[in-house]
Amino acid sequence: MIDLEYSLIIEATKEPDFFGFHSPDLPGFSGIGHSIEDCLYKAKWGMIEHVKLLREQGLPVPPKNSNPRIVIQNEEAARAA
């Protein structure tokens, strides 16, 4: 069972011990970790804190995802604007 309230995308970089992550369900939420497991741990607690801060600031909180997904992929290349 996925123990997250929102979906998570973890991106591997060229560095073997550096991963970025963000949630497509939770705007403004992102982080980094040194392994997939580290990203999952940081994301779980980071999402809780992020939602808490949104509430404290009176900002809208996205609804929880009833079927969250975790996607692990290679880092996407930056796109020129």
C-alpha contacts under 8 A as a table, 3 or more apart, distances in Angstrom:
res1	aa1	res2	aa2	distance
2	I	68	P	7.16
2	I	69	R	7.66
3	D	44	K	7.33
4	L	7	S	7.11
4	L	44	K	5.81
4	L	68	P	6.90
5	E	47	M	7.87
5	E	64	K	5.35
5	E	65	N	5.83
5	E	66	S	7.52
5	E	68	P	6.64
6	Y	23	S	6.74
6	Y	25	D	5.83
6	Y	26	L	6.93
6	Y	47	M	7.93
6	Y	64	K	5.92
6	Y	65	N	5.13
6	Y	68	P	5.32
6	Y	69	R	7.65
7	S	23	S	5.62
7	S	24	P	6.58
7	S	25	D	6.14
7	S	65	N	6.99
7	S	67	N	7.96
7	S	68	P	4.34
7	S	69	R	4.67
7	S	70	I	5.79
8	L	21	F	6.90
8	L	22	H	5.84
8	L	23	S	4.55
8	L	24	P	6.88
8	L	43	A	7.88
8	L	68	P	7.58
8	L	69	R	6.28
8	L	70	I	4.79
8	L	71	V	6.33
9	I	21	F	5.48
9	I	22	H	5.50
9	I	23	S	6.01
9	I	24	P	7.51
9	I	70	I	5.79
9	I	71	V	4.75
9	I	72	I	5.98
9	I	73	Q	7.54
10	I	19	F	6.65
10	I	20	G	5.80
10	I	21	F	4.33
10	I	22	H	6.81
10	I	36	I	7.35
10	I	39	C	7.31
10	I	70	I	7.47
10	I	71	V	6.11
10	I	72	I	4.77
10	I	73	Q	6.34
11	E	19	F	5.54
11	E	20	G	5.18
11	E	21	F	6.01
11	E	72	I	5.89
11	E	73	Q	5.02
11	E	74	N	5.11
11	E	75	E	4.72
11	E	76	E	7.69
12	A	15	E	7.82
12	A	16	P	7.67
12	A	18	F	6.84
12	A	19	F	4.84
12	A	20	G	6.78
12	A	72	I	7.46
12	A	73	Q	6.18
12	A	74	N	4.75
12	A	75	E	5.37
13	T	16	P	6.89
13	T	18	F	6.16
13	T	19	F	5.93
13	T	20	G	7.71
13	T	74	N	6.43
13	T	75	E	5.49
14	K	18	F	7.94
15	E	18	F	5.48
17	D	33	G	7.81
17	D	34	H	4.67
17	D	35	S	5.93
18	F	32	I	7.10
18	F	33	G	5.96
18	F	34	H	4.75
18	F	35	S	6.73
19	F	32	I	5.58
19	F	33	G	5.21
19	F	34	H	5.98
19	F	35	S	6.48
19	F	36	I	7.23
19	F	39	C	7.33
20	G	30	S	7.48
20	G	31	G	5.86
20	G	32	I	4.37
20	G	33	G	6.38
20	G	39	C	7.68
20	G	75	E	7.97
21	F	30	S	5.46
21	F	31	G	5.31
21	F	32	I	5.95
21	F	33	G	7.85
21	F	39	C	6.83
21	F	43	A	7.81
22	H	29	F	5.68
22	H	30	S	4.09
22	H	31	G	6.45
23	S	26	L	5.26
23	S	27	P	6.93
23	S	29	F	6.10
23	S	30	S	6.77
24	P	27	P	6.55
25	D	62	P	7.07
25	D	65	N	7.49
26	L	29	F	5.86
26	L	62	P	6.44
29	F	47	M	7.26
29	F	50	H	6.97
31	G	39	C	7.71
31	G	42	K	7.73
31	G	43	A	7.42
32	I	39	C	6.54
33	G	36	I	7.19
33	G	38	D	5.34
33	G	39	C	4.78
33	G	42	K	7.43
34	H	38	D	6.00
34	H	39	C	7.19
35	S	38	D	5.01
35	S	39	C	6.25
36	I	39	C	5.09
36	I	40	L	6.28
37	E	40	L	5.09
37	E	41	Y	6.23
38	D	41	Y	5.16
38	D	42	K	6.07
39	C	42	K	5.13
39	C	43	A	5.79
40	L	43	A	5.09
40	L	44	K	6.11
41	Y	44	K	5.34
41	Y	45	W	6.65
42	K	45	W	5.52
42	K	46	G	5.63
43	A	46	G	4.84
43	A	47	M	5.75
44	K	47	M	5.55
44	K	48	I	6.70
45	W	48	I	5.20
45	W	49	E	6.36
46	G	49	E	5.07
46	G	50	H	5.95
47	M	50	H	4.96
47	M	51	V	6.11
48	I	51	V	5.38
48	I	52	K	6.21
49	E	52	K	4.97
49	E	53	L	6.20
50	H	53	L	5.19
50	H	54	L	6.27
51	V	54	L	5.05
51	V	55	R	6.26
51	V	61	V	6.46
52	K	55	R	5.22
52	K	56	E	6.20
53	L	56	E	4.96
53	L	57	Q	6.13
54	L	57	Q	5.23
54	L	58	G	6.19
54	L	59	L	4.99
54	L	60	P	6.68
54	L	61	V	6.39
55	R	58	G	5.03
55	R	59	L	5.85
55	R	60	P	7.17
55	R	61	V	6.89
56	E	59	L	7.66
65	N	68	P	5.36
